[in-house]
Amino acid sequence: MDREKSRVIETVKLVMPAVVSITISKDVKDLAKEMPEFFQSAPAGRPELNIPPDKINAQGQVQVGGGSGFIVDETGIVLTNKHVIAEANAKYMITTNSDETYDAEVLARDPINDVAILKINPKNKLPVLKMGDSEKLELGQTVLAIGNALGLFKNTVSAGIISGLSRAISAQADIGAPYQEMRGLIQTDAAINPGNSGGPLVDIFGQVIGINAAVVYGAQNINFAIPIKAAERDLSDLKKYGHIRRPLLGLRYLMVNRNIMEKLKLPVDYGAYITKENPLDQAVISKSPADEAGIKENDIVLEWNNQKITTEKSMQDYLDDCAVGDKVNLKILRDKKEFGLIVTLKERR
């Protein structure tokens, strides 16, 4: 047997026991309340959902979605995507590879990254996946994506390579959901289908390097995963503080390039131009670290700790590498004058 194929088979056997299915269910009555009025037609205003009886369980709940996850602690800690468990008033169930099903408790949702942490209470110790190093990845490296394709096909494996690193995209968790900017992503041509979200992206040795997260629809073989580094940081915060701590700066901005410079008649072609997209928004959030440091609307932040801010290395990229309480030296351009400000990052609430 080809050595590469043999290695892939061994890796799948190693990883699969720690991959789980996540089922999302809602009470039929709650679903009825959430349905738009034009879907509701019944005597006395009682909504008719036309759900087949066999789709409603003994507790009066119906499955409304599904996803994947993986076990990172033998006591029952599971990682998945935040968008997988975003349903309000929903019940989450986790089924292990050995077909044991447990109620899942949501321990934390990352306010920035598409990462969530769940907890189940197993009868015995569970198999876990080892964390890899997502900062040492190379283009062309073989990877495997594992999960529940379409929420139907359990234990689906797809293989590919790392096609790109540090990608930034705007993505929707679901059709109709608002777009969310996602940065620092791993791009792969390993197929990530709906339902695979939250499953592990592993290297050829079975170490997790990412969490399967997004697909570019209308394109072929362009898929993205959250680097496992983000989840490791979240797990560390949860263990140390009891919740995920992410730093807040408090600015809305537009990344400057040559096109933006010419369009807005700005004096530089790099940096972060402090501005608001919506008239009702604040460019500088009141009482935020940026506000307290004296940053104003229409300023341009040129440098972060003596490093230039560019479209390739944005302010959010720098912020992602910081912790609550860090002091950051920013170079500001205001009315053609450059000066420095020290900002002390607070915890995002």
Order of alpha helices (4+ residues) and beta strands (2+ residues): alpha-beta-alpha-beta-beta-beta-beta-beta-beta-beta-beta-beta-beta-beta-beta-alpha-beta-beta-alpha-beta-alpha-beta-beta-alpha-beta-beta-beta
